[in-house]
């Protein structure tokens, strides 16, 4: 089947996609644990390939036009499904020290000062401090993300070593697309800004670290694009980092902080086709109050400054749904698309297709029906039960059908 640009405009219907991670099967979870102990075996590769082919077909059956591999090829740490978006990169980067640092037990509290924005530890985030009692209450339902995980330190020059792994990712997804009769697909990859949130004992400055991450991860982006697929840069660092700056910084200081991340990202994307690049922005997928999230309007100009063809963002959860109004005052650049979340990862309640259609229509009437690809807020893997994830994707597909009938009648 001839491939079409993934980020081309809608012509006769609202296309659908999602933000990346999908629930793993019990067999794949068990195989990943065995992989941590025994390495990659032929049996693991066979299971991974068949699992990707199956998950692509299931996405098509649920009404998803632009599927991915579920992030099944991304290594998980201790089977923490929702951590795969970040942890997978540890197996694909050189320059990391094998000795690991527990992000909870060894947390470093860092304080920002005017004009000097630094990120504090994950447990010291302002949202966690503000709702300390809730976060430490085992009955609150928001503690799942606190499972102890470990991350290495950067101790030498960062290099990209994941060529075989990303080749496996693209091969498996292309096989899945062919089996499902689909022409469009994407693979998620870590952004330079999110890559740079590792502990660093080598690079002398934030800028030096960011550009090293950009040069290393660029190899993954290029491999995905060269395979005829779209790369999705996962970059919660643009929005989520606001909550990780303690005390709350001046907006101008924070915008200067993320501007360096924008510039490093564009450095990584230099010369790559924008119609094969989409950017995913979120405020962190953990189930928490999120009252200290930065407003989307405050960073939208910098999000749009990244050289991508489409922009994915949360718009379905109750903390950010109202922000559809930013498009009343912001013109979408010519030739670009938006990928708003119209189904949320942050609740077990399954959205009604009529509500999904209403959300889609809001955006379509502001930026044009041809420029809206309906999606989820964030990855569903590890955030909702697999049965609920299926129901949410089905609601997404049905809602897009309803919106299409209204917008093309």
N, C-alpha and C positions, 0 to 999 in steps of 0.2 A: 504494500500500500504506500502511495506517495505521501511523504511527510509534509505537513503544513506548519508554518511558524506558529508555535504555541501561543504567542502573545498577539496574534492577529486579531482584528476586531470581530465582534459578533456580527453575523449577517442575518440569521433568521431565528435565533433563539439565545436565551441567556445561558452561557456555558457555566459549568460547575467544576470545582476542584476542591481541595482541602489544604490544610496547612502543613501536613507532613507525616508525623508519626501516627501509625495505626496499631491497634492491639496485636501482639504476637500470639500465635497459637501456643498451647502448652508444650507441644513437641519442639517448637522453635526456641522457647524459653529454656527448656531442658538442654537443648543442643548448644545454646549460647553458654550455659554454665559449664558444660563439658569442654567447650572450646577454650574457656579461660584456663582450664587445667591441662588440656591435651593438645591445644593448638588446632589449626585448621586441618581437617581430614577430608577425604573424598566423600565420605558419608555426609558430613556437614554441608559441603558444597552442593551436593545433590538435593538435600532437604531445602537449602536456601533457595536454589533455583525453582524448585517446584512450589515453594511457599510464595515466592514473588509472582510467579505466573498465576497462581490461584488468587492472590489478593488483588491483582490487576483486574482479573475477570469479575471478581465480586464487586469491585468499585464500579465497573461498567454496568453490571446488573442493577446496582442501586441508583443509577442515574448520574454518575460522575463522568464528565467529559474528558477531564485532564487529570489522570491518576498518577500515582507514583509507586514506588516499590514498598511503601509502608515504612520506609527507613529500616527495612529488615537487614540490610547489609551493614548497618551501623552498629558497631560493637557496644554492648551495654555493660555498665559497671555493676557487678553483683546483681544482675538482672533487674536493675532499676530502669524500667521501660522509658519513663519520661526523661531520663537523663541522657538517652542515646544521642539527642541532637547535639550535645556538647562533648560527652565523654568519648564518642567514637574517634575523635580527632587524635586522642592520645596514641592510638595505634598507627597513626599516619604521619606523625611528625618526628623528625630527628632533633636532637638537642635537649631532650627531656631526661631528667634523672629518674632512675628506676625507684629510688626511695620516695615514698609517697607521703603527702601531707593531708591529714584529715581536715576537711573544710569546716567541720564543727568543733572537733576536739582541739585543734590547733589554730582556732580563729584569731586573727589579729585585728584588734580594734584600732581604727585609724580615723583621725578627726581632720576635717577640711577646715580651711581658713579662707577669708575673703581673697579671691584671686588665685587660690590654690585648691583645685578640686581633686580629691583622691577618693577611691572607693574603699569603704570599710568592709568588714567581714560580712558574710551572709547572715549570721545570727544577729548582727548589730544593725540590720536594716531598720529604717524608721518605722515601717509598718509593723515589724515584729516587736519593736520597743513600745509602740503605742498600744498594741494589743497583746502585751506580754502574757497576761493571765490566760487569754484564749489560746495563744500559741503553745503554752506549756500545759494546757489541760488535755489529758489523753482522751477525754470524751468529746472534744470539740470537733473532731473530724478534719482538722487542718494540719495534722502532724505527719502525714504520710511522707511529705517531702523531706523530713528531717532524718530519714534513714541515713546512717553514716556511710559516706562514700569518700574515696580518696582521690587526690589529684597529684600528679607529679610537678616538679619544679623545672623551669627552664634554666639549664646550666651551660648551654653552649649555643652556637648558631642554629637557628631554626631552619630545618630543611623539610621538604615534602618527601615522604617515603612510602606513600600509600598508592602508588601507581597500580599495583596488581589488585588492590582492594577496590579502587574506584572503577577499574576495568570490569571487575566482577559485577559491581552495581549496575553499570550501564548495559552490560550484556544481558543480565537477568531482566532488567526492565524492558529492554527492547524485545526480548523473547516474550514477555508478558503482553506487551502491546500488540505484537504480531498475532499471538494466540487469541486475543480479545477483539482483533480487528479494529484497533484504535490507532490514530495517527499522532496523538499528542501525549507527552508525558514529561514529568519533571523529577529531578533529584535534588534534595536539600543538601546544603553544604554550609559549614561554619563561616561566618563573616570574620573579617580581620578584627573588628572591635570586640567581638565575643571571644575570639581566639586569644586575644591579649589579656583576658582576665585570669590567666594562669599565674601562679606565683613565679616571680622572675628574679633570678640571681645572676643574670648575665648582661642584659641590655642596660645601658646607662640612663636612658630617658624613655618616657612614655612614647615619644615620637619614633625613636629608633625601634622600640618593640613593635609598635603598630605596623610599621613598614616591613619589618621582618615577617610578621604574620601575613601581611598582604602578599608578599612575594612567594611565601610558601603555599598558601591556600589558593593562589592564582592557578597553580598547576592542576588542582582538582576542578576548579571552575572550567578551565579550558578543556580538560578531558571529557567533562559532561557535555559541553557544547559541541565539541568535535564529533561526539557520537550521535548528533542530531537531536539531542534533548535540551530541555530548558534547565538551567540551574536556578535554584531558589536559595538566596543568601539568607540564612537565619541570623537576624541581628536584633535581638532584644536589647542589646547594650545601648541602643540609641534612646529608648524610652525607659527601660527598667532600671538603668543605672542611677536615675534621679533618686530613687528610693534608697539606693545604696550609698548615697553621699550624706554624711552625718557630721554636723547639723545641715539642715536644708540650705543649699547654696543660693546665691543670687542667680536669677535666670540668665543674665548675661554671662556669668562665669560658667554656668553649665553648658550654655550653647557654644562657648569657646571650647569647652572640653569635648563635646561631641563633634564639633567641626573638624577636629583632627581625625576623628574616626571616619567622617564622611570623605575627607581627602584621601585617607589611606585606602578606603574601599574603592574609590574611583581609580586610584593607582593600580589596584589589583585587577580592575575591570578594563584597563586601558586597551583599546583595540578590539575588544570583544563585542559582538553584536548585541545591541540593547534588546532586540526582539527575542533573544534567547535568555534573558536575565529577568528574574523577578526578585523583589526584596520583601522579606517578611519582618514586620515590626510588631512587637507585643510588649506588654508590661509585666511579663513573667507569668507562667502558666499555673503556678501553685494556687491551691484553693485557700485564699485568705481575703481579708477585708479590702485591701488595695486602696485605702483612702488616701495614701500618700503618692499615688500615681501622678505623673506630670500630665497636664492636659495635652491632647494631641495637637491642638492649635499652636501650642508653644514651640513645637519642633517640626511642624509639617513642612516648613520651607526647607529645612535641612534634609528631611526624608526625600523630598522631591528633587533635591540636588544630586542625589545618587543616580548614577547613569544606568538605570534599569528601565525596562519596558513596562513593568507593572509593579504595583505596590500593594502588598497584603497587610491588613491590619485588623485589630479587634474592633468589632462593631456590634456584636450580638450579646455580650454580657452586660449586666446591669450597671456596671461602673463606666462603660464607654459607649453604650448604645446611642446616647444623646448626641454624640460627637459627629453624627452624620451631617450636622448643620455646618461643619467647617467648610463643606463644599459649596455652601451658599456664597461664601466670600473668597474662595480659592479656586482659581481656574486650573483645571487639569491640563498639563502641557499637551500640545498637539501630538497625536500618535501614541499617547500613553494610555494605560488601562489601570483600573483599581480592582483589587480583589478583597472586598470587605467580608469580614466574618458575619454571617447571618444565622449561624448556628454556633452555640457556645460549648466549649469544653468544660466550663466552670459550674455546670449544674447537671444533675441526673434527670431533670425534667426535659422531656423531648419536645422540642418546639413544634407547634402546629404548622403544617404547610402553608396555611393562610397567613400566619405571622411571618414566615420566611419570605413569602411573596411580597408582603407589605414592605419589609425591610429592603428587599431588592429594588422595588419600585422607587423608594425614596432616592436611592443613589442614581438610578437610571434617569430619573427626571431632572437631576442636577448635573450629571456629567455625560449623559447620553446612553441609551440602551446598548449601543455598540461597544461601550467602554467598561462594562461591568461584568466581572467573572465572580459568581457567587461561591463562597467558601465557608470554612469553619474559622473560628477565632484563633485557635491554636491546635496543636496536635492532640488527637483523642487518645492515643496510646498511653496507658498508664494513668489517665485522668478520669475516665469513666469505664464502667464494665463493658467488655466486648459486645455483649448483646445490646447495650444502650448505644454504643458507638455505631453499630449497624443501623439502629433505628434513627439516629441523628443524621447519618448520611442519606438514608432513605427520605427523611423529611426535607433535607436540602434539595435532593433531586426533584421531589414532588413540588416543592415550593417554587423552584425555578421553572417548572412546567407551567404552573399557574401564572407566574409573572410574565412568562413568554406570551401566553394567550392574551394577557391584558395589554402588553406593550406592543405587540405586533398585530393587534386586531384592526 
